[in-house]
Amino acid sequence: MSQKSQPRRSALMAELTVESRRYMAAYALFNQAVADHLRLHPTDLQCLNLLGLEAAPVTTGRIAELTGLTTGSATRLVDRLERGGYVTRERDTVDRRRVLVTTVPGRMAEIGAVWERLNGAWAAMFEAYDDDEVALLITHMRRTVELSARQAEVLREGGDTTAAAGRG
């Protein structure tokens, strides 16, 4: 990086830090608002979101992996979702020792309808970007997901997140 661009880069990085904090807070508050609207806990809503991305029913252990919860907390989460009619538990037909958690399509459709109503505004915002910018946003989101997962894991293990920042 040239000497000339260093002050601009520093200013941009400072602005990025501020806007990142605003973005994370806005998303957390938005997620809370959606969860409140659906009368769900925010973690339960995100669990349902992640379950909707899975190709097949999963175990409670897999839910613990996806959410970063302990298996005990994941079990309590599944209990709440089952009471709410969002998931069912069924014995695995191949391995009867395993219990699989399956989303209930009708309840997932209710959540999907809320997202569908909100998606128009998001789609309109993304229309302002050209294909290269959208590709950059996708790359950024993928990297953010990966880095967030690594740093969350390090935090749960009681370690230093600066080491997690450089990996990958």
SVG drawing of the C-alpha trace seen along z (x, -y; Angstrom):
<svg xmlns="http://www.w3.org/2000/svg" viewBox="-50 -11 55 60">
<polyline fill="none" stroke="black" stroke-width="0.4" points="0.0,0.0 1.4,-3.4 2.2,-6.1 -0.5,-8.3 -3.3,-5.8 -2.5,-5.0 -4.5,-7.9 -7.5,-7.1 -7.2,-3.4 -7.1,-4.2 -10.2,-6.4 -12.0,-3.7 -11.1,-1.0 -12.3,-3.3 -15.6,-3.9 -16.0,-0.2 -15.6,0.6 -18.3,-1.9 -20.7,-0.7 -20.0,3.0 -21.0,2.3 -24.2,0.6 -24.9,3.4 -24.5,6.1 -26.7,4.2 -29.3,3.5 -29.4,7.2 -29.7,8.4 -32.5,6.0 -34.2,6.9 -33.9,10.6 -35.4,9.8 -38.3,8.0 -39.1,10.9 -38.8,13.3 -41.1,11.2 -43.6,10.9 -43.6,14.7 -43.7,15.1 -40.4,17.0 -37.1,16.6 -34.4,15.2 -32.3,18.3 -35.3,20.5 -35.9,18.4 -32.3,18.8 -32.4,22.5 -35.5,22.9 -33.7,20.8 -30.7,23.2 -32.9,26.3 -34.6,24.9 -31.2,25.0 -30.5,28.6 -31.2,31.2 -32.7,33.7 -33.9,34.1 -31.1,33.8 -30.3,35.0 -30.3,32.7 -26.5,33.1 -26.5,31.6 -28.6,28.7 -26.1,28.1 -23.4,28.0 -25.3,25.6 -26.2,23.2 -23.2,23.5 -25.4,24.5 -24.6,27.3 -26.5,30.5 -28.6,29.9 -29.5,26.4 -30.2,27.7 -32.6,30.3 -34.5,27.6 -34.6,25.5 -36.1,28.5 -38.6,29.0 -39.8,25.5 -40.0,25.8 -41.9,29.1 -44.4,27.5 -44.9,24.7 -45.6,27.2 -42.5,26.2 -40.7,29.5 -41.4,33.2 -39.1,35.9 -39.1,39.3 -36.9,42.4 -34.4,42.9 -35.7,45.8 -32.1,46.9 -30.7,46.5 -33.5,46.7 -31.2,45.3 -31.2,41.9 -34.0,39.4 -34.4,37.1 -35.8,33.6 -38.0,32.6 -39.5,29.3 -43.3,29.0 -43.9,27.7 -47.1,25.7 -45.4,23.9 -42.3,23.3 -44.6,21.8 -45.9,19.3 -42.4,18.1 -41.7,18.1 -44.7,15.9 -43.3,13.3 -39.9,13.3 -41.6,13.1 -43.4,9.9 -40.1,8.5 -38.0,9.7 -39.4,7.1 -37.6,4.3 -34.4,6.3 -34.6,7.3 -35.2,3.7 -32.1,2.7 -30.0,5.3 -31.2,4.2 -29.1,1.1 -25.9,3.3 -24.4,4.7 -23.5,8.4 -19.9,7.8 -21.0,6.0 -23.5,8.7 -20.7,11.3 -18.6,9.2 -21.4,9.1 -21.8,12.9 -18.0,13.4 -18.1,11.0 -21.1,12.9 -19.4,16.3 -16.2,15.1 -18.1,13.4 -20.0,16.6 -16.8,18.6 -14.9,16.1 -17.8,15.7 -18.0,19.5 -14.3,19.8 -14.3,16.9 -17.5,18.2 -15.8,21.6 -12.6,20.0 -14.7,17.9 -16.6,21.0 -13.3,22.7 -12.1,19.7 -9.4,18.8 -8.1,15.7 -10.1,14.5 -7.1,12.8 -5.7,16.2 -9.0,17.2 -8.9,14.0 -5.8,15.1 -6.9,18.7 -8.5,19.7"/>
</svg>
